[in-house]
Amino acid sequence: MFKKSYFILAFLIFVVFVGIGDRILPEPMKSASLNTRKTINKNLIGLFPTRESKLKPHERTRKAIEEAEKNK
């Protein structure tokens, strides 16, 4: 029972540290909180591959402009 509540308390403290620690903590902990959040964001974003669109929305327009310029 106590182990579960300690885990929940530690998790909540960690979330507050990462979430708003850079605004409320003094300087050594402020930069640690900011660096931790940046590292977590970078790792989470790195999990998902970058998606390149198969469609090129401006390709048709560019070709039409080039064709119109050739016909002038």
N, CA, C and O atoms as a CHARMM CRD file, in Angstrom:
* protein
*
  288
    1    1 MET  N      0.82300  -1.18800   0.00000 PROA 1      0.00000
    2    1 MET  CA     0.00000   0.00000   0.00000 PROA 1      0.00000
    3    1 MET  C      0.86900   1.25300   0.00000 PROA 1      0.00000
    4    1 MET  O      0.65200   2.16800  -0.79400 PROA 1      0.00000
    5    2 PHE  N      1.85800   1.28700   0.90100 PROA 2      0.00000
    6    2 PHE  CA     2.70700   2.47100   0.99300 PROA 2      0.00000
    7    2 PHE  C      3.62300   2.60900  -0.22200 PROA 2      0.00000
    8    2 PHE  O      3.92600   3.72300  -0.64900 PROA 2      0.00000
    9    3 LYS  N      4.05800   1.49700  -0.77000 PROA 3      0.00000
   10    3 LYS  CA     4.93500   1.55700  -1.93100 PROA 3      0.00000
   11    3 LYS  C      4.22300   2.19700  -3.11000 PROA 3      0.00000
   12    3 LYS  O      4.82400   2.97200  -3.85500 PROA 3      0.00000
   13    4 LYS  N      2.95100   1.88000  -3.28400 PROA 4      0.00000
   14    4 LYS  CA     2.18800   2.45000  -4.39200 PROA 4      0.00000
   15    4 LYS  C      2.00600   3.95400  -4.19200 PROA 4      0.00000
   16    4 LYS  O      2.13900   4.72500  -5.14200 PROA 4      0.00000
   17    5 SER  N      1.70800   4.36600  -2.98600 PROA 5      0.00000
   18    5 SER  CA     1.50800   5.79400  -2.74300 PROA 5      0.00000
   19    5 SER  C      2.82800   6.56100  -2.87100 PROA 5      0.00000
   20    5 SER  O      2.82300   7.70500  -3.32700 PROA 5      0.00000
   21    6 TYR  N      3.95200   5.96000  -2.48200 PROA 6      0.00000
   22    6 TYR  CA     5.24800   6.60700  -2.66600 PROA 6      0.00000
   23    6 TYR  C      5.57900   6.74900  -4.14800 PROA 6      0.00000
   24    6 TYR  O      6.13000   7.76300  -4.57700 PROA 6      0.00000
   25    7 PHE  N      5.24200   5.73400  -4.91400 PROA 7      0.00000
   26    7 PHE  CA     5.47600   5.79300  -6.35400 PROA 7      0.00000
   27    7 PHE  C      4.64800   6.90700  -6.98800 PROA 7      0.00000
   28    7 PHE  O      5.15600   7.66800  -7.81200 PROA 7      0.00000
   29    8 ILE  N      3.39300   7.00300  -6.61200 PROA 8      0.00000
   30    8 ILE  CA     2.51800   8.05100  -7.15100 PROA 8      0.00000
   31    8 ILE  C      3.03700   9.42800  -6.75000 PROA 8      0.00000
   32    8 ILE  O      3.05800  10.34200  -7.57400 PROA 8      0.00000
   33    9 LEU  N      3.45200   9.58500  -5.50700 PROA 9      0.00000
   34    9 LEU  CA     3.99500  10.86000  -5.03800 PROA 9      0.00000
   35    9 LEU  C      5.27400  11.23200  -5.79600 PROA 9      0.00000
   36    9 LEU  O      5.44100  12.38000  -6.20700 PROA 9      0.00000
   37   10 ALA  N      6.16700  10.27100  -5.97800 PROA 10     0.00000
   38   10 ALA  CA     7.40600  10.53500  -6.71300 PROA 10     0.00000
   39   10 ALA  C      7.11000  10.89600  -8.16600 PROA 10     0.00000
   40   10 ALA  O      7.75400  11.78100  -8.72800 PROA 10     0.00000
   41   11 PHE  N      6.15000  10.22600  -8.76900 PROA 11     0.00000
   42   11 PHE  CA     5.77100  10.52200 -10.15200 PROA 11     0.00000
   43   11 PHE  C      5.19700  11.93100 -10.26400 PROA 11     0.00000
   44   11 PHE  O      5.53400  12.66000 -11.19700 PROA 11     0.00000
   45   12 LEU  N      4.34300  12.32200  -9.33600 PROA 12     0.00000
   46   12 LEU  CA     3.76200  13.66200  -9.36500 PROA 12     0.00000
   47   12 LEU  C      4.82600  14.74200  -9.16100 PROA 12     0.00000
   48   12 LEU  O      4.78700  15.78600  -9.81300 PROA 12     0.00000
   49   13 ILE  N      5.76200  14.49300  -8.26900 PROA 13     0.00000
   50   13 ILE  CA     6.85300  15.44700  -8.05400 PROA 13     0.00000
   51   13 ILE  C      7.69100  15.58000  -9.32100 PROA 13     0.00000
   52   13 ILE  O      8.09900  16.68400  -9.68400 PROA 13     0.00000
   53   14 PHE  N      7.94900  14.46500  -9.99300 PROA 14     0.00000
   54   14 PHE  CA     8.70800  14.50300 -11.24200 PROA 14     0.00000
   55   14 PHE  C      7.96600  15.28000 -12.32100 PROA 14     0.00000
   56   14 PHE  O      8.57500  16.06600 -13.04600 PROA 14     0.00000
   57   15 VAL  N      6.65900  15.06900 -12.43300 PROA 15     0.00000
   58   15 VAL  CA     5.86100  15.78100 -13.43600 PROA 15     0.00000
   59   15 VAL  C      5.87700  17.28300 -13.15800 PROA 15     0.00000
   60   15 VAL  O      6.00900  18.08000 -14.08700 PROA 15     0.00000
   61   16 VAL  N      5.74400  17.67100 -11.90500 PROA 16     0.00000
   62   16 VAL  CA     5.79000  19.09700 -11.55200 PROA 16     0.00000
   63   16 VAL  C      7.18700  19.65300 -11.82200 PROA 16     0.00000
   64   16 VAL  O      7.32200  20.76700 -12.32800 PROA 16     0.00000
   65   17 PHE  N      8.21600  18.89500 -11.49200 PROA 17     0.00000
   66   17 PHE  CA     9.59400  19.32800 -11.74200 PROA 17     0.00000
   67   17 PHE  C      9.82800  19.58100 -13.22700 PROA 17     0.00000
   68   17 PHE  O     10.41100  20.59700 -13.60400 PROA 17     0.00000
   69   18 VAL  N      9.37600  18.66400 -14.06000 PROA 18     0.00000
   70   18 VAL  CA     9.57600  18.81300 -15.50200 PROA 18     0.00000
   71   18 VAL  C      8.64100  19.87300 -16.07000 PROA 18     0.00000
   72   18 VAL  O      9.04200  20.65900 -16.92800 PROA 18     0.00000
   73   19 GLY  N      7.41200  19.89800 -15.60100 PROA 19     0.00000
   74   19 GLY  CA     6.41500  20.79700 -16.17600 PROA 19     0.00000
   75   19 GLY  C      6.62300  22.26100 -15.86700 PROA 19     0.00000
   76   19 GLY  O      6.62100  23.09100 -16.77600 PROA 19     0.00000
   77   20 ILE  N      6.80400  22.59500 -14.60100 PROA 20     0.00000
   78   20 ILE  CA     6.89100  24.01300 -14.23800 PROA 20     0.00000
   79   20 ILE  C      8.10300  24.33300 -13.37200 PROA 20     0.00000
   80   20 ILE  O      8.16900  25.40400 -12.76800 PROA 20     0.00000
   81   21 GLY  N      9.04700  23.42400 -13.30700 PROA 21     0.00000
   82   21 GLY  CA    10.22700  23.64200 -12.47000 PROA 21     0.00000
   83   21 GLY  C     11.07800  24.81100 -12.89900 PROA 21     0.00000
   84   21 GLY  O     11.69200  25.47200 -12.06200 PROA 21     0.00000
   85   22 ASP  N     11.12600  25.07900 -14.20700 PROA 22     0.00000
   86   22 ASP  CA    11.96800  26.18100 -14.67100 PROA 22     0.00000
   87   22 ASP  C     11.37400  27.54000 -14.33800 PROA 22     0.00000
   88   22 ASP  O     12.05100  28.55500 -14.49800 PROA 22     0.00000
   89   23 ARG  N     10.14400  27.58600 -13.88600 PROA 23     0.00000
   90   23 ARG  CA     9.51800  28.86400 -13.51700 PROA 23     0.00000
   91   23 ARG  C      9.54000  29.12300 -12.01400 PROA 23     0.00000
   92   23 ARG  O      9.51800  30.27700 -11.58500 PROA 23     0.00000
   93   24 ILE  N      9.58300  28.06100 -11.21000 PROA 24     0.00000
   94   24 ILE  CA     9.42400  28.25900  -9.76700 PROA 24     0.00000
   95   24 ILE  C     10.64900  27.88500  -8.94800 PROA 24     0.00000
   96   24 ILE  O     10.73700  28.26700  -7.78000 PROA 24     0.00000
   97   25 LEU  N     11.59300  27.15500  -9.51600 PROA 25     0.00000
   98   25 LEU  CA    12.75100  26.70200  -8.75400 PROA 25     0.00000
   99   25 LEU  C     13.91400  27.68200  -8.88400 PROA 25     0.00000
  100   25 LEU  O     13.96700  28.45300  -9.84200 PROA 25     0.00000
  101   26 PRO  N     14.86000  27.65800  -7.91600 PROA 26     0.00000
  102   26 PRO  CA    16.05600  28.49300  -8.03900 PROA 26     0.00000
  103   26 PRO  C     16.96600  27.97900  -9.16200 PROA 26     0.00000
  104   26 PRO  O     16.73300  26.90300  -9.71300 PROA 26     0.00000
  105   27 GLU  N     17.97600  28.73700  -9.48700 PROA 27     0.00000
  106   27 GLU  CA    18.75500  28.55200 -10.71300 PROA 27     0.00000
  107   27 GLU  C     19.34800  27.16200 -10.94900 PROA 27     0.00000
  108   27 GLU  O     19.14800  26.65000 -12.05100 PROA 27     0.00000
  109   28 PRO  N     20.04000  26.51600 -10.05400 PROA 28     0.00000
  110   28 PRO  CA    20.60300  25.21100 -10.45400 PROA 28     0.00000
  111   28 PRO  C     19.51900  24.20300 -10.84700 PROA 28     0.00000
  112   28 PRO  O     19.69400  23.43200 -11.79100 PROA 28     0.00000
  113   29 MET  N     18.41700  24.21300 -10.12700 PROA 29     0.00000
  114   29 MET  CA    17.33200  23.27600 -10.43400 PROA 29     0.00000
  115   29 MET  C     16.52300  23.75300 -11.63300 PROA 29     0.00000
  116   29 MET  O     15.93200  22.94100 -12.34700 PROA 29     0.00000
  117   30 LYS  N     16.49200  25.05100 -11.85700 PROA 30     0.00000
  118   30 LYS  CA    15.75000  25.61600 -12.99300 PROA 30     0.00000
  119   30 LYS  C     16.32300  25.10400 -14.30700 PROA 30     0.00000
  120   30 LYS  O     15.58200  24.64800 -15.17800 PROA 30     0.00000
  121   31 SER  N     17.63600  25.17800 -14.44900 PROA 31     0.00000
  122   31 SER  CA    18.25700  24.72000 -15.69400 PROA 31     0.00000
  123   31 SER  C     18.16300  23.20200 -15.82800 PROA 31     0.00000
  124   31 SER  O     18.03800  22.69100 -16.94100 PROA 31     0.00000
  125   32 ALA  N     18.22200  22.47700 -14.71700 PROA 32     0.00000
  126   32 ALA  CA    18.07500  21.02400 -14.77300 PROA 32     0.00000
  127   32 ALA  C     16.67700  20.64200 -15.23800 PROA 32     0.00000
  128   32 ALA  O     16.51800  19.70400 -16.01900 PROA 32     0.00000
  129   33 SER  N     15.67400  21.35200 -14.77100 PROA 33     0.00000
  130   33 SER  CA    14.30000  21.09100 -15.18500 PROA 33     0.00000
  131   33 SER  C     14.11900  21.36800 -16.67200 PROA 33     0.00000
  132   33 SER  O     13.49800  20.57900 -17.38600 PROA 33     0.00000
  133   34 LEU  N     14.65700  22.47800 -17.13100 PROA 34     0.00000
  134   34 LEU  CA    14.54100  22.84100 -18.54500 PROA 34     0.00000
  135   34 LEU  C     15.26400  21.83000 -19.42800 PROA 34     0.00000
  136   34 LEU  O     14.73400  21.41900 -20.46000 PROA 34     0.00000
  137   35 ASN  N     16.46200  21.42900 -19.03500 PROA 35     0.00000
  138   35 ASN  CA    17.21200  20.44000 -19.81500 PROA 35     0.00000
  139   35 ASN  C     16.51000  19.09200 -19.83200 PROA 35     0.00000
  140   35 ASN  O     16.50800  18.40600 -20.85400 PROA 35     0.00000
  141   36 THR  N     15.91100  18.70500 -18.70600 PROA 36     0.00000
  142   36 THR  CA    15.17800  17.44600 -18.64900 PROA 36     0.00000
  143   36 THR  C     13.99000  17.47400 -19.59100 PROA 36     0.00000
  144   36 THR  O     13.74500  16.50500 -20.30900 PROA 36     0.00000
  145   37 ARG  N     13.25200  18.57000 -19.59400 PROA 37     0.00000
  146   37 ARG  CA    12.09000  18.68000 -20.47800 PROA 37     0.00000
  147   37 ARG  C     12.51100  18.65300 -21.94500 PROA 37     0.00000
  148   37 ARG  O     11.86300  18.00100 -22.76300 PROA 37     0.00000
  149   38 LYS  N     13.58900  19.35500 -22.28200 PROA 38     0.00000
  150   38 LYS  CA    14.06900  19.35700 -23.66600 PROA 38     0.00000
  151   38 LYS  C     14.50600  17.96000 -24.09700 PROA 38     0.00000
  152   38 LYS  O     14.23500  17.54100 -25.22300 PROA 38     0.00000
  153   39 THR  N     15.17900  17.24300 -23.20500 PROA 39     0.00000
  154   39 THR  CA    15.63300  15.89300 -23.52800 PROA 39     0.00000
  155   39 THR  C     14.45700  14.95100 -23.72800 PROA 39     0.00000
  156   39 THR  O     14.45600  14.14900 -24.66200 PROA 39     0.00000
  157   40 ILE  N     13.45800  15.03900 -22.86100 PROA 40     0.00000
  158   40 ILE  CA    12.27200  14.19100 -22.99900 PROA 40     0.00000
  159   40 ILE  C     11.55100  14.50700 -24.29800 PROA 40     0.00000
  160   40 ILE  O     11.15100  13.59100 -25.01600 PROA 40     0.00000
  161   41 ASN  N     11.37800  15.78400 -24.61600 PROA 41     0.00000
  162   41 ASN  CA    10.71400  16.16600 -25.86300 PROA 41     0.00000
  163   41 ASN  C     11.48300  15.65400 -27.07300 PROA 41     0.00000
  164   41 ASN  O     10.88600  15.12500 -28.01000 PROA 41     0.00000
  165   42 LYS  N     12.79400  15.80800 -27.05700 PROA 42     0.00000
  166   42 LYS  CA    13.61600  15.36700 -28.18100 PROA 42     0.00000
  167   42 LYS  C     13.49700  13.85800 -28.37700 PROA 42     0.00000
  168   42 LYS  O     13.38500  13.38700 -29.50800 PROA 42     0.00000
  169   43 ASN  N     13.52100  13.10500 -27.29300 PROA 43     0.00000
  170   43 ASN  CA    13.42100  11.65000 -27.39900 PROA 43     0.00000
  171   43 ASN  C     12.03800  11.20600 -27.84800 PROA 43     0.00000
  172   43 ASN  O     11.91700  10.26700 -28.63500 PROA 43     0.00000
  173   44 LEU  N     10.99800  11.86300 -27.36300 PROA 44     0.00000
  174   44 LEU  CA     9.64700  11.48900 -27.78300 PROA 44     0.00000
  175   44 LEU  C      9.40300  11.82900 -29.24800 PROA 44     0.00000
  176   44 LEU  O      8.76300  11.06000 -29.96500 PROA 44     0.00000
  177   45 ILE  N      9.90300  12.96500 -29.69100 PROA 45     0.00000
  178   45 ILE  CA     9.74100  13.33600 -31.09700 PROA 45     0.00000
  179   45 ILE  C     10.55500  12.39300 -31.98000 PROA 45     0.00000
  180   45 ILE  O     10.14200  12.08700 -33.09800 PROA 45     0.00000
  181   46 GLY  N     11.69000  11.93700 -31.49700 PROA 46     0.00000
  182   46 GLY  CA    12.52700  11.01600 -32.25800 PROA 46     0.00000
  183   46 GLY  C     11.90800   9.64000 -32.43800 PROA 46     0.00000
  184   46 GLY  O     12.34600   8.88300 -33.30500 PROA 46     0.00000
  185   47 LEU  N     10.91100   9.30100 -31.65100 PROA 47     0.00000
  186   47 LEU  CA    10.25500   8.00100 -31.79500 PROA 47     0.00000
  187   47 LEU  C      9.43500   7.90600 -33.07200 PROA 47     0.00000
  188   47 LEU  O      9.25000   6.81800 -33.61800 PROA 47     0.00000
  189   48 PHE  N      8.94700   9.03900 -33.54500 PROA 48     0.00000
  190   48 PHE  CA     8.07600   9.05200 -34.71100 PROA 48     0.00000
  191   48 PHE  C      8.87100   9.49000 -35.93700 PROA 48     0.00000
  192   48 PHE  O      9.55500  10.51300 -35.89700 PROA 48     0.00000
  193   49 PRO  N      8.78800   8.73000 -37.01900 PROA 49     0.00000
  194   49 PRO  CA     9.52900   9.12100 -38.22100 PROA 49     0.00000
  195   49 PRO  C      8.92400  10.36500 -38.85700 PROA 49     0.00000
  196   49 PRO  O      7.73500  10.64800 -38.70900 PROA 49     0.00000
  197   50 THR  N      9.77000  11.09600 -39.56300 PROA 50     0.00000
  198   50 THR  CA     9.26300  12.27300 -40.26000 PROA 50     0.00000
  199   50 THR  C      8.47500  11.80700 -41.47200 PROA 50     0.00000
  200   50 THR  O      8.89300  10.90200 -42.19400 PROA 50     0.00000
  201   51 ARG  N      7.35600  12.42400 -41.67700 PROA 51     0.00000
  202   51 ARG  CA     6.46800  12.01700 -42.75800 PROA 51     0.00000
  203   51 ARG  C      6.64000  12.98000 -43.91800 PROA 51     0.00000
  204   51 ARG  O      6.44500  14.18700 -43.77900 PROA 51     0.00000
  205   52 GLU  N      7.00400  12.43000 -45.05400 PROA 52     0.00000
  206   52 GLU  CA     7.11300  13.23900 -46.25000 PROA 52     0.00000
  207   52 GLU  C      5.87500  13.00000 -47.09300 PROA 52     0.00000
  208   52 GLU  O      5.48700  11.85900 -47.34700 PROA 52     0.00000
  209   53 SER  N      5.27900  14.06100 -47.51000 PROA 53     0.00000
  210   53 SER  CA     4.05700  13.97400 -48.29200 PROA 53     0.00000
  211   53 SER  C      4.36800  13.45900 -49.69100 PROA 53     0.00000
  212   53 SER  O      5.33200  13.88800 -50.32500 PROA 53     0.00000
  213   54 LYS  N      3.54300  12.53900 -50.16000 PROA 54     0.00000
  214   54 LYS  CA     3.69900  12.03800 -51.52000 PROA 54     0.00000
  215   54 LYS  C      3.17000  13.05200 -52.52500 PROA 54     0.00000
  216   54 LYS  O      3.57400  13.06000 -53.68800 PROA 54     0.00000
  217   55 LEU  N      2.28000  13.88700 -52.07400 PROA 55     0.00000
  218   55 LEU  CA     1.72100  14.91000 -52.94100 PROA 55     0.00000
  219   55 LEU  C      2.59900  16.15000 -52.90100 PROA 55     0.00000
  220   55 LEU  O      3.12900  16.52500 -51.85400 PROA 55     0.00000
  221   56 LYS  N      2.73900  16.76300 -54.03200 PROA 56     0.00000
  222   56 LYS  CA     3.48700  18.02000 -54.10800 PROA 56     0.00000
  223   56 LYS  C      2.49600  19.08200 -54.55100 PROA 56     0.00000
  224   56 LYS  O      2.23300  19.21800 -55.74600 PROA 56     0.00000
  225   57 PRO  N      1.94600  19.83200 -53.61700 PROA 57     0.00000
  226   57 PRO  CA     0.83400  20.72900 -53.94100 PROA 57     0.00000
  227   57 PRO  C      1.20800  21.86900 -54.87900 PROA 57     0.00000
  228   57 PRO  O      0.34200  22.37400 -55.59300 PROA 57     0.00000
  229   58 HSD  N      2.45100  22.28300 -54.90000 PROA 58     0.00000
  230   58 HSD  CA     2.83000  23.42500 -55.72700 PROA 58     0.00000
  231   58 HSD  C      3.42200  23.00300 -57.07200 PROA 58     0.00000
  232   58 HSD  O      3.69100  23.84800 -57.92500 PROA 58     0.00000
  233   59 GLU  N      3.62200  21.71700 -57.25800 PROA 59     0.00000
  234   59 GLU  CA     4.23600  21.23100 -58.49200 PROA 59     0.00000
  235   59 GLU  C      3.38900  21.56200 -59.71600 PROA 59     0.00000
  236   59 GLU  O      3.91000  22.06000 -60.71400 PROA 59     0.00000
  237   60 ARG  N      2.11000  21.29500 -59.65000 PROA 60     0.00000
  238   60 ARG  CA     1.22200  21.55100 -60.78600 PROA 60     0.00000
  239   60 ARG  C      1.15800  23.04700 -61.09900 PROA 60     0.00000
  240   60 ARG  O      1.15800  23.43900 -62.26500 PROA 60     0.00000
  241   61 THR  N      1.10500  23.87300 -60.06800 PROA 61     0.00000
  242   61 THR  CA     1.04900  25.32500 -60.26600 PROA 61     0.00000
  243   61 THR  C      2.33900  25.83000 -60.90100 PROA 61     0.00000
  244   61 THR  O      2.30100  26.65200 -61.81700 PROA 61     0.00000
  245   62 ARG  N      3.47500  25.34300 -60.42000 PROA 62     0.00000
  246   62 ARG  CA     4.75600  25.77100 -60.96300 PROA 62     0.00000
  247   62 ARG  C      4.88000  25.38000 -62.43900 PROA 62     0.00000
  248   62 ARG  O      5.37100  26.16100 -63.25400 PROA 62     0.00000
  249   63 LYS  N      4.43300  24.17300 -62.77400 PROA 63     0.00000
  250   63 LYS  CA     4.47700  23.73900 -64.17200 PROA 63     0.00000
  251   63 LYS  C      3.55900  24.58800 -65.03900 PROA 63     0.00000
  252   63 LYS  O      3.90900  24.92100 -66.17100 PROA 63     0.00000
  253   64 ALA  N      2.40000  24.93600 -64.52600 PROA 64     0.00000
  254   64 ALA  CA     1.46900  25.76900 -65.29000 PROA 64     0.00000
  255   64 ALA  C      2.05100  27.16100 -65.52500 PROA 64     0.00000
  256   64 ALA  O      1.87800  27.72600 -66.60500 PROA 64     0.00000
  257   65 ILE  N      2.73100  27.71300 -64.53700 PROA 65     0.00000
  258   65 ILE  CA     3.35200  29.03500 -64.69100 PROA 65     0.00000
  259   65 ILE  C      4.48100  28.96900 -65.71400 PROA 65     0.00000
  260   65 ILE  O      4.60200  29.84800 -66.56700 PROA 65     0.00000
  261   66 GLU  N      5.30200  27.93000 -65.63000 PROA 66     0.00000
  262   66 GLU  CA     6.39000  27.78200 -66.59700 PROA 66     0.00000
  263   66 GLU  C      5.84400  27.62200 -68.01200 PROA 66     0.00000
  264   66 GLU  O      6.38200  28.20100 -68.95600 PROA 66     0.00000
  265   67 GLU  N      4.78600  26.84600 -68.16100 PROA 67     0.00000
  266   67 GLU  CA     4.17000  26.64200 -69.47100 PROA 67     0.00000
  267   67 GLU  C      3.59200  27.95400 -70.01000 PROA 67     0.00000
  268   67 GLU  O      3.71200  28.24700 -71.20000 PROA 67     0.00000
  269   68 ALA  N      2.97200  28.73200 -69.13900 PROA 68     0.00000
  270   68 ALA  CA     2.39900  30.00900 -69.56100 PROA 68     0.00000
  271   68 ALA  C      3.49600  30.98900 -69.97500 PROA 68     0.00000
  272   68 ALA  O      3.31300  31.76300 -70.91500 PROA 68     0.00000
  273   69 GLU  N      4.63300  30.95800 -69.28000 PROA 69     0.00000
  274   69 GLU  CA     5.73900  31.84100 -69.63400 PROA 69     0.00000
  275   69 GLU  C      6.37400  31.44400 -70.96200 PROA 69     0.00000
  276   69 GLU  O      6.83700  32.30400 -71.71200 PROA 69     0.00000
  277   70 LYS  N      6.39800  30.15100 -71.25400 PROA 70     0.00000
  278   70 LYS  CA     6.95300  29.68800 -72.52300 PROA 70     0.00000
  279   70 LYS  C      6.07200  30.11800 -73.69200 PROA 70     0.00000
  280   70 LYS  O      6.57500  30.43000 -74.77100 PROA 70     0.00000
  281   71 ASN  N      4.76200  30.13400 -73.47600 PROA 71     0.00000
  282   71 ASN  CA     3.81700  30.46600 -74.54600 PROA 71     0.00000
  283   71 ASN  C      3.75800  31.95900 -74.83700 PROA 71     0.00000
  284   71 ASN  O      3.19600  32.34900 -75.86000 PROA 71     0.00000
  285   72 LYS  N      4.30200  32.79000 -73.99800 PROA 72     0.00000
  286   72 LYS  CA     4.23900  34.25200 -74.21700 PROA 72     0.00000
  287   72 LYS  C      5.17100  34.69800 -75.27900 PROA 72     0.00000
  288   72 LYS  O      5.23800  35.89000 -75.58100 PROA 72     0.00000
